[in-house]
Amino acid sequence: MEKQFCPKPNTFKNTFCVFNEVSLAAIEGLLVQYESKAGSLYYYTKEGMYRLSNHWGRLANSKWRLEPMETESPTKCKLGFALWTSFYPDNATDKLYYLEANFDKKTVNYQHKNNPNYDQKAVLRTSFETAKRIKQIRNLFELTSWAKYFEYGDLDTLRMNIINGLIYTEKSLEEIKREQL
């Protein structure tokens, strides 16, 4: 009988990870290897971890996000999978995070600098600075009242210019907006 893979204790303490939602069929035949106090179930394999949970985001001392399937599952409990190589260190003091905006879906997310897709162009920030910029970008996506002070032909282009300024520069929102006047 093959020995079950089990990570070392505290392997996931202070980590950032993006899980990809997968079908529940992926864990058929696997045994639950850990159940958290909050009821999340963990399945470990040599390649990575499956987590079945009804809550994602900030978890105790880690930041784990779930990227949903293209056709989102209707259940509240979601199964996510992440490779072991997708767990990156997290702390409050280092500049570890950069932002990505999806202008079609009008969303913004943060990614870790160790992500192999990082192109070295977006500015790296601390967790606090990243959260502040995310809030500003979400307001720019969701609201239009801020735009009444500008003369513009296309709101989406104005929005994109300001958001890109927040992602790719150290300038404040006020400085970026002033440049658009």
ZIPEKA-V369377 format. One record per residue. N is the residue number from 0. OMEGA is omega in radians with two decimals (999 if undefined). Layout:
N|OMEGA  N|OMEGA
This chain:
0|-3.11  1|3.14  2|3.11  3|3.08  4|3.11  5|3.13  6|3.12  7|3.07  8|3.13  9|3.11  10|-3.01  11|-3.13  12|3.14  13|3.10  14|3.00  15|3.11  16|3.03  17|3.08  18|3.03  19|3.13  20|3.12  21|3.13  22|3.10  23|3.12  24|-3.10  25|-3.10  26|3.09  27|3.13  28|3.10  29|3.11  30|3.05  31|-3.14  32|3.09  33|3.03  34|-3.12  35|3.09  36|-3.13  37|3.07  38|3.08  39|-3.14  40|-3.09  41|3.11  42|-3.10  43|3.03  44|3.10  45|-3.09  46|-3.07  47|-3.05  48|2.94  49|3.08  50|3.09  51|-3.02  52|3.04  53|3.10  54|-3.13  55|3.14  56|3.11  57|-3.14  58|-3.13  59|-3.09  60|-3.13  61|3.09  62|3.14  63|-3.12  64|3.10  65|3.01  66|-3.05  67|3.04  68|3.14  69|3.01  70|-3.02  71|3.13  72|-3.07  73|-3.08  74|3.12  75|3.11  76|-3.08  77|3.08  78|3.11  79|3.09  80|3.05  81|3.04  82|3.10  83|-3.13  84|-3.13  85|3.11  86|-3.07  87|-3.14  88|3.14  89|2.96  90|-3.04  91|-2.99  92|-3.09  93|3.08  94|-3.02  95|-2.93  96|3.01  97|-3.07  98|3.02  99|3.09  100|3.02  101|-3.04  102|3.10  103|-3.12  104|-3.11  105|3.11  106|3.06  107|3.09  108|3.06  109|3.13  110|3.13  111|-3.11  112|3.12  113|3.09  114|-3.12  115|3.12  116|-3.12  117|-3.06  118|3.11  119|-3.11  120|3.13  121|-3.12  122|3.07  123|-3.10  124|3.02  125|3.11  126|-3.11  127|3.13  128|3.14  129|3.14  130|3.13  131|3.13  132|3.10  133|3.14  134|3.13  135|-3.13  136|3.10  137|3.09  138|3.11  139|3.10  140|-2.97  141|-3.05  142|3.05  143|-3.08  144|3.14  145|-3.04  146|-3.08  147|-3.14  148|-3.08  149|2.93  150|-3.07  151|3.08  152|-3.06  153|-3.12  154|-3.12  155|3.11  156|3.09  157|3.13  158|-3.12  159|3.14  160|-3.12  161|-3.13  162|3.09  163|3.05  164|3.12  165|-3.11  166|-2.95  167|3.10  168|3.05  169|-3.09  170|3.09  171|3.10  172|-3.13  173|3.12  174|-3.11  175|3.12  176|3.13  177|-3.14  178|-3.11  179|-3.13  180|999
